[in-house]
Amino acid sequence: MRIAVAIPCYKVLQHVLGVIEAIGPEVEVIYAVDDACPEGSGRFIEQNNRDPRVRVLYNPENRGVGGAIVTAYQAAIADGMDIVVKIDGDGQMNPALLPHFVRPIVRGQADYTKGNRFYRPESLRGMPPVRLFGNAALSFLTKLSCGYWSSMDPTNGYTAIHTAVLRKLPLEKLERRYFFETDMLFHLNTIRAVVHDVPMDAVYADEESNLKVSKVLPEFLSKHVGRLIKRYVYLYLLRDFNIGSLYSILGVLLCLVGIIFGGIQWGLSAATGHPASSGTVMFAALPLIIGIQFLIAFLHYDVSNVPREALSPELSDEH
């Protein structure tokens, strides 16, 4: 398979040449994307790099990490590449791990691979506590909104994807900035692509991240809610109506009946001073209890409904 590497370049002059030098011979093309870098990353690479595999791409304006990677993805598709591996240019991703990211795709076991720093407790030693908590919280939200319940560390940017799957994604609609990796998972789930986590260690060089957990959590929460609703409507109402759909609808309806009836009876009791009878309490509680059980059954169905058969082997035959 023809393997390409995409490196978003924005204020990475100190490390990017070292990252390029560490990329192994199995890679055919290296796309270095200057995302309107104020330090002139693209020109710096062109002047100082000696690797003939490097091709510098320029974005006319800053589009964020997602916009930079989409530029590389489009170039890889146009050049007939089979797999694109995304590695940051700040030295925090070890290029020696690249074969581990590519192998599941080459074997037809996955369509998309991503790093997971939560796989081993020893891998988290270098991660600051705030990042640890933020990543854990975002991981759970991502499980809900994207449907990949066995994946962790959704903001991890060390990824690889088969270009046959890329062609099925609406690249122009992907989030351009910090939510890019999560949005990729959301769109991958809508086409039922298989995602595989690759264990890796957390590495923090002297580069300071621009991602502030306290600022992005509220924004991420609203986007997760929106994608959760979209995923549910598309997968459980439009594309298919299955037992999970029935569980969820009955669960919501029964919970609403119990809450509304219980609220009305509580209001009447408070207004009249007469306590509700045990039968009234049971009539309010029973739909709520059964409704919660239905919602738990839906959650169990959703967890077991994670895509397991890779699309890329079949899609590759179409091109």
Disulfide bonds with the S-S distance in Angstrom:
none
